[in-house]
Amino acid sequence: MSRPAKVEIVLFSLVGAAGFVVDAAIVWALTRSGANAIIAQAVAFAVAVTVTWLLNRQFTFARHANPNRLREWMHYVAANSLGAVINNGVYVFLVLTVAMFSKEPVLAVAAGSLAGLVFNFTASRAWVFRPR
């Protein structure tokens, strides 16, 4: 029997928080060292998505880890890249179309983050770490 979805979403969220810390720390360190902010984020995303894949593979979805690590990692990166597009798309849509969100863009950040989290969790559970 697989772990209940409630436990998985909590673990997935904690792993996501760790990924955020990794991402932010790398962006901070690289930009303080003089790196371009866009390049810094590209590097940070690559590292953070790999860290979250490893943690989710080890803790959140351990029972469903694929022996083909490269394939699993590529699926995870693809799913999370699409999740990032959804996250930012929701943010931009809300800021541009809803007055409340344009006045308080941090609320749009929260909405985008939630949309990205739901998508990434669903994609990870159904596509990347699906039961065999």
C-alpha positions as semicolon CSV with decimal commas, in nm:
position;residue;x (nm);y (nm);z (nm)
1;M;0,000;0,000;0,000
2;S;0,137;0,341;-0,086
3;R;0,185;0,628;0,153
4;P;-0,125;0,848;0,190
5;A;-0,135;1,150;-0,039
6;K;-0,153;1,384;0,263
7;V;0,183;1,261;0,390
8;E;0,332;1,282;0,042
9;I;0,215;1,641;-0,013
10;V;0,362;1,746;0,323
11;L;0,696;1,581;0,242
12;F;0,686;1,723;-0,112
13;S;0,623;2,071;0,030
14;L;0,912;2,039;0,277
15;V;1,140;1,925;-0,002
16;G;1,020;2,222;-0,209
17;A;1,108;2,456;0,078
18;A;1,457;2,306;0,088
19;G;1,480;2,354;-0,288
20;F;1,384;2,719;-0,248
21;V;1,662;2,768;0,007
22;V;1,915;2,607;-0,229
23;D;1,790;2,815;-0,522
24;A;1,793;3,143;-0,329
25;A;2,135;3,076;-0,173
26;I;2,294;3,004;-0,509
27;V;2,138;3,311;-0,672
28;W;2,251;3,523;-0,379
29;A;2,607;3,386;-0,383
30;L;2,651;3,409;-0,759
31;T;2,506;3,759;-0,795
32;R;2,716;3,882;-0,501
33;S;3,017;3,742;-0,687
34;G;2,928;3,949;-0,992
35;A;2,740;3,691;-1,199
36;N;2,451;3,798;-1,419
37;A;2,119;3,745;-1,237
38;I;1,970;3,543;-1,525
39;I;2,272;3,313;-1,547
40;A;2,270;3,281;-1,167
41;Q;1,906;3,171;-1,171
42;A;1,967;2,919;-1,450
43;V;2,250;2,761;-1,250
44;A;2,048;2,776;-0,928
45;F;1,743;2,614;-1,088
46;A;1,953;2,329;-1,226
47;V;2,103;2,259;-0,885
48;A;1,777;2,309;-0,691
49;V;1,572;2,084;-0,920
50;T;1,837;1,812;-0,886
51;V;1,842;1,847;-0,507
52;T;1,462;1,826;-0,488
53;W;1,458;1,527;-0,722
54;L;1,708;1,346;-0,499
55;L;1,516;1,431;-0,180
56;N;1,178;1,338;-0,329
57;R;1,328;1,018;-0,466
58;Q;1,472;0,932;-0,123
59;F;1,188;1,041;0,106
60;T;0,859;1,139;-0,061
61;F;0,831;0,875;-0,333
62;A;1,098;0,622;-0,232
63;R;0,876;0,321;-0,302
64;H;0,830;0,431;-0,660
65;A;1,183;0,537;-0,750
66;N;1,282;0,422;-1,096
67;P;1,607;0,225;-1,131
68;N;1,675;0,430;-1,444
69;R;1,786;0,743;-1,261
70;L;1,867;0,948;-1,571
71;R;1,524;0,893;-1,723
72;E;1,354;0,968;-1,392
73;W;1,561;1,286;-1,346
74;M;1,481;1,404;-1,701
75;H;1,108;1,351;-1,642
76;Y;1,132;1,534;-1,310
77;V;1,313;1,830;-1,468
78;A;1,056;1,844;-1,749
79;A;0,763;1,833;-1,506
80;N;0,913;2,097;-1,277
81;S;1,005;2,321;-1,569
82;L;0,642;2,313;-1,680
83;G;0,541;2,377;-1,319
84;A;0,765;2,686;-1,317
85;V;0,592;2,812;-1,631
86;I;0,253;2,758;-1,464
87;N;0,372;2,932;-1,145
88;N;0,496;3,237;-1,333
89;G;0,203;3,233;-1,574
90;V;-0,049;3,249;-1,289
91;Y;0,152;3,532;-1,131
92;V;0,164;3,738;-1,453
93;F;-0,201;3,670;-1,537
94;L;-0,320;3,778;-1,192
95;V;-0,101;4,089;-1,175
96;L;-0,213;4,201;-1,520
97;T;-0,583;4,124;-1,486
98;V;-0,693;4,154;-1,122
99;A;-0,657;4,488;-0,946
100;M;-0,610;4,334;-0,601
101;F;-0,312;4,132;-0,724
102;S;-0,155;4,425;-0,905
103;K;-0,175;4,625;-0,581
104;E;-0,047;4,334;-0,370
105;P;0,175;4,125;-0,600
106;V;0,293;3,909;-0,312
107;L;-0,056;3,754;-0,317
108;A;0,001;3,670;-0,683
109;V;0,333;3,511;-0,586
110;A;0,147;3,295;-0,335
111;A;-0,119;3,196;-0,588
112;G;0,142;3,114;-0,850
113;S;0,346;2,914;-0,602
114;L;0,040;2,716;-0,497
115;A;-0,053;2,645;-0,860
116;G;0,304;2,535;-0,932
117;L;0,312;2,317;-0,620
118;V;-0,014;2,142;-0,709
119;F;0,100;2,084;-1,067
120;N;0,449;1,964;-0,969
121;F;0,314;1,730;-0,702
122;T;0,053;1,585;-0,936
123;A;0,302;1,543;-1,223
124;S;0,565;1,393;-0,993
125;R;0,319;1,147;-0,845
126;A;0,152;1,050;-1,174
127;W;0,438;1,072;-1,423
128;V;0,778;1,067;-1,254
129;F;0,727;0,847;-0,946
130;R;0,426;0,641;-1,053
131;P;0,371;0,299;-0,903
132;R;0,503;0,015;-1,116
